[in-house]
Amino acid sequence: MNEIRIGIIGFGTVGAGVVEGIQKNGAWMAGRTGITPVVAKIADLDITTDRGITLPEGILTPDAQSLISDENIDLIVELIGGTTIARTFTLEALKRGKPVVTANKALLADHGEELYKTAREHGTGIYYEAAVGGGIPVLRAQREGLVGNRIENIYGILNGTCNYILTRMEREGLPFDEILADAQKLGYAETPPDLDIDGLDTAHKAVVLASMAYGAPVPMSAVSAKGIRGLSGEEISNADALGYRIKLLSIIKENAGKIELSVEPALVPKTHMISSVNDSFNAVFVKGDMVGDTMYYGRGAGRLPTGSAVIGDIMEAAADKLHNVGTPSSVTIMLQKDSLSYLPSGDIEKRCYIRLPQGDLKAAVEILEKHGIGVSSVEKSMSVILTHRAKESTFVAAMAELGDAVRLRLENFE
């Protein structure tokens, strides 16, 4: 039986979940893979707080550097988050030829190209399944099961905090701020919650998904990102009455050789499966040119679901190292092309829901039509207009004349 010695940097929620999972199912994994995972060292600045896990004496240390330089440790698991110290540790481990497993989507979104190229240069790998969708193996599905497909589009609910807030707003009719406060008490939302509710966390994950789908590191500047901050309950109830639900949706498409990448709250039809994804669950729909539509659903965060994804990467990295694979597909697939072309946010075509808190619906329709935006329907009881497809830049120009009107994307998955 081969043994792989693991050094974990970061012993927070996910780190504790990884250790718990290995202690619980390590023997089971060894029987399935022929590889025994051994947690050799854990580095964290806090080595006194009880995580509810019994550890051998001497396994905890505040010195992360000692894990990276220890020749008896085969691979490094980075779970500290952030993009500064995490980048430093990850680069150093890769330069030593040690594979790195990470759940750090911000690190990959901001420094992915540097990390992938460093891994390739030193004949090792970086593994990151847990960075997108928590316990959902959506990246592995793309990289392996869908490797024979060209990816046409991806739609995703990738932030459990926002989905939890939107679900409760619909079910209970409570205001955004009250549910956000509850989400923070339950540990779903950080304090401050900006990364979640402003769409940046989702944008980080969308960048990683798009990079894998189209074969080159995607910069954050390519993403048009809007969140759900301050979303009104009136929009939730109007959407419901119109046969829609509002979800924070990541949308990734290839149009005529250009990549469309956006994150925004959108009305989605109740008849589509993605509308039934509720609470803190995540879901990703991937369409390949051969397989058609596929769906991946599950817990998007949490100690054990994310720990599960990290453990999957640990075992893959261990197998690659023991079999001298060198640079794995998790790296080569991200460096397939030198660059990609992106659709400017103003050129993204979409339908929209527009609500006029005040004003003349007839005059609003005239303004929209003056800008070349076709009107699909007018809901007088709600002061709502549903439009046909038009470019984002056209909507922006029209909205400047409509004043304080509310606008949301309306996505029919055409």
Buried (B, 14 or more C-beta within 10 A) or exposed (E): EEEBBBBBBBBBBBBBBBBBBBBEBBEEBBEEBEBBBBBBBBBBEEEEEEBEEEBEEEBBBEEBEEBBBBEEBBBBBBBBBEBEEBBEBBBBBBBBEBBBBBBBBBBBBBBBBBBBBBBBEBEBBBBBBBBBBBBBBBBBBBBEBBEEBEBBBBBBBBBBBBBBBBBBBBEEEBEBEEBBEBBBEEEBBBEEBBBBBBBBBBBBBBBBBBBBBBBBBBBBEBBBBBBBBEBBBBBBBBBBEBEBBBBBBBBBBBEEEBBBBBBBBBBBBEEBEBBEBBEBBBBBBBBBEEEEEBEBBBBBBBBBBBBBBBBBBBBBBBBBBBEEBBBBBBBBBBBEEEEBEBBEBEBBBBBBBBBBEEBEBEEBBEBBEEBEBEBEEBBEEBBBBBBBBBBBBBBEBBBEBBEEBBBBBBBBEE
